[in-house]
Amino acid sequence: MGKFAKKLENAIKREVAVTKEIENDKALIKYLEAQKAAGAALDTTAYESYDAWIDTIKKQIKKSESTLTNIEFKKVELEAVNQYLA
């Protein structure tokens, strides 16, 4: 059971990083929308348009939000494991 608790703790430690990633992605979307509105040329060949790039970032945000939901569940699980072990 100790190994399982440690695994949960490690997953929970990622919460801050995931939250920062979401904030960075939201800032990137604002920047890209401003660039698009200004008519700036797309300076990367990784995406065919600003819209495609923005859509990709929005998908990443959804994935990160799902990860945060899972982390909240893991917190509850860890609390239950700790109660069981006490």
C-alpha contacts under 8 A as a table, 3 or more apart, distances in Angstrom:
res1	aa1	res2	aa2	distance
1	M	4	F	5.16
1	M	5	A	6.32
1	M	81	V	7.61
2	G	5	A	5.09
2	G	6	K	6.20
3	K	6	K	5.08
3	K	7	K	6.20
4	F	7	K	5.05
4	F	8	L	6.30
5	A	8	L	5.09
5	A	9	E	6.20
5	A	78	L	6.01
5	A	81	V	6.70
5	A	82	N	7.65
6	K	9	E	5.00
6	K	10	N	6.23
7	K	10	N	5.20
7	K	11	A	6.36
8	L	11	A	5.12
8	L	12	I	6.21
8	L	74	K	6.01
8	L	75	K	7.48
8	L	77	E	7.80
8	L	78	L	6.22
9	E	12	I	5.07
9	E	13	K	6.29
9	E	78	L	7.34
10	N	13	K	5.17
10	N	14	R	7.08
11	A	14	R	5.63
11	A	15	E	7.70
11	A	71	I	6.75
11	A	74	K	7.60
12	I	15	E	5.65
12	I	71	I	5.58
12	I	72	E	7.93
12	I	74	K	6.89
12	I	75	K	6.81
13	K	16	V	6.98
14	R	17	A	5.33
14	R	18	V	6.14
15	E	18	V	5.21
15	E	19	T	6.11
15	E	68	L	6.52
15	E	71	I	6.84
16	V	19	T	5.12
16	V	20	K	6.21
17	A	20	K	5.13
17	A	21	E	6.14
18	V	21	E	4.95
18	V	22	I	6.30
18	V	64	S	6.25
18	V	67	T	7.65
18	V	68	L	7.12
19	T	22	I	5.19
19	T	23	E	6.38
19	T	64	S	7.84
19	T	68	L	7.71
20	K	23	E	5.04
20	K	24	N	6.11
21	E	24	N	5.08
21	E	25	D	6.09
21	E	64	S	7.71
22	I	25	D	5.08
22	I	26	K	6.18
22	I	61	I	5.70
22	I	64	S	6.59
22	I	65	E	7.65
23	E	26	K	5.18
23	E	27	A	6.26
24	N	27	A	5.08
24	N	28	L	6.13
25	D	28	L	4.94
25	D	29	I	6.24
25	D	57	I	6.32
25	D	58	K	7.87
25	D	60	Q	7.89
25	D	61	I	6.76
26	K	29	I	5.11
26	K	30	K	6.44
26	K	61	I	7.83
27	A	30	K	5.17
27	A	31	Y	6.27
28	L	31	Y	5.00
28	L	32	L	6.05
29	I	32	L	5.07
29	I	33	E	6.03
29	I	54	I	5.95
29	I	57	I	7.10
30	K	33	E	5.16
30	K	34	A	6.20
31	Y	34	A	5.12
31	Y	35	Q	6.20
32	L	35	Q	4.97
32	L	36	K	6.03
32	L	50	Y	6.63
32	L	54	I	7.09
33	E	36	K	5.00
33	E	37	A	6.06
33	E	50	Y	7.59
33	E	54	I	7.92
34	A	37	A	5.07
34	A	38	A	6.09
35	Q	38	A	5.10
35	Q	39	G	6.28
35	Q	40	A	5.36
36	K	39	G	5.13
36	K	40	A	6.03
36	K	50	Y	6.35
37	A	40	A	7.72
42	L	45	T	7.79
42	L	49	S	6.90
42	L	50	Y	6.97
44	T	47	Y	6.60
45	T	48	E	6.72
47	Y	50	Y	7.30
47	Y	52	A	6.24
47	Y	53	W	5.79
48	E	52	A	6.50
48	E	53	W	7.79
49	S	52	A	5.25
49	S	53	W	6.42
50	Y	53	W	5.05
50	Y	54	I	6.04
51	D	54	I	5.06
51	D	55	D	6.05
52	A	55	D	5.11
52	A	56	T	6.27
53	W	56	T	5.16
53	W	57	I	6.36
54	I	57	I	5.10
54	I	58	K	6.17
55	D	58	K	5.06
55	D	59	K	6.31
56	T	59	K	5.17
56	T	60	Q	6.38
57	I	60	Q	4.97
57	I	61	I	6.25
58	K	61	I	5.02
58	K	62	K	6.35
59	K	62	K	5.12
59	K	63	K	6.28
60	Q	63	K	5.05
60	Q	64	S	6.15
61	I	64	S	5.03
61	I	65	E	6.07
62	K	65	E	5.06
62	K	66	S	6.20
63	K	66	S	5.08
63	K	67	T	6.29
64	S	67	T	4.88
64	S	68	L	6.31
65	E	68	L	5.03
65	E	69	T	6.36
66	S	69	T	5.04
66	S	70	N	6.31
67	T	70	N	5.02
67	T	71	I	6.18
68	L	71	I	4.94
68	L	72	E	6.31
69	T	72	E	5.17
69	T	73	F	6.48
70	N	73	F	5.02
70	N	74	K	6.20
71	I	74	K	4.88
71	I	75	K	6.26
72	E	75	K	5.13
72	E	76	V	6.65
73	F	76	V	5.22
73	F	77	E	6.25
74	K	77	E	4.80
74	K	78	L	5.96
75	K	78	L	5.08
75	K	79	E	6.21
76	V	79	E	5.11
76	V	80	A	6.28
77	E	80	A	5.08
77	E	81	V	6.18
78	L	81	V	5.00
78	L	82	N	6.06
79	E	82	N	5.10
79	E	83	Q	6.13
80	A	83	Q	5.06
80	A	84	Y	6.14
81	V	84	Y	5.00
81	V	85	L	6.13
82	N	85	L	5.06
82	N	86	A	6.04
83	Q	86	A	5.18
